[in-house]
Amino acid sequence: MASPSGTSSGSSLLQNSGSDENLQSLRDQRKRKRMISNRESARRSRMKKQRHLDDLNSQLAQLRKENNQIITRFNVTTQEFLKIESENSILRAQVAELSHRLQSLNEIICFWNSGNDCFGSEDGFNASDESVDGLSLLNNPLMSYVYLNQQPIMASVDMLQY
């Protein structure tokens, strides 16, 4: 009688161990799937991170290039500004010199005409006086001397310290 009970208990153990093995196999299979899925997800995450890093590096290179172009344009513009500022200073000096010469010539004309009101008119001589025109002034020896002895106006940046 032991045999039927031993047989039945042995077969139930085999069935239990078979189902335990199936469960363990199923768990191992699920674990392997999770590992593979996790590895794939990590690989995609690394690839996404690398693409983002590449995009940022590309953007950085583009911004540096634009920044260098802006700096270059700024430097060129600054040089042009300084050049024009220098030219303006020279022109201002020339205007001052020419104004001084004009004032001196007007004083000479007034002194030469001595009968006119030299300082009453705006330009320093009486415009209605017929003897004060370009030809008669150059025919006068005193005015020819003054005219011929005028030096050209030479102004340079070196003269102007600002």
Secondary structure as UniProt FT lines:
FT   HELIX           2..113
FT   TURN            118..120
FT   TURN            127..128
FT   TURN            130..131
FT   HELIX           134..139
FT   HELIX           141..148
FT   HELIX           157..159
//
